[in-house]
Amino acid sequence: MLIVLPPSEGKTAATRGQPMKPTQLSFPELTKARSQVLSALHTLCASDESLAAQILDLGPKQHDDIRRNALLKKAP
């Protein structure tokens, strides 16, 4: 399975609103896979920033993305 994520450059993070809920997205048959990817990404980024950078192939300028991913489940 290939998971394609959009680039994050130039995007402003939301400051208000409810966290994203996989059950509210289109194509409900993907809810389980989305939840698994979200959980794995959150766990990786919340536990070891340098390992996350290596696995996600992120450079030093992208370490803020790791921190944002660690907060993904609660972010608006």
Residue pairs with C-beta under 8 A, 6 or more apart in sequence:
1 33
3 37
8 62
8 65
8 68
13 68
13 75
14 75
14 76
15 76
16 76
17 76
18 76
19 73
19 74
19 75
19 76
20 72
20 75
22 30
22 31
22 34
22 35
22 38
23 31
25 31
25 34
38 72
38 73
41 69
41 72
42 69
42 70
42 72
42 73
44 51
44 52
44 55
44 56
44 69
45 52
45 66
45 67
45 69
45 70
45 72
46 70
49 63
49 66
49 67
52 58
52 66
52 69
53 59
53 60
53 62
53 63
53 66
56 65
56 66
58 65
58 66
68 75
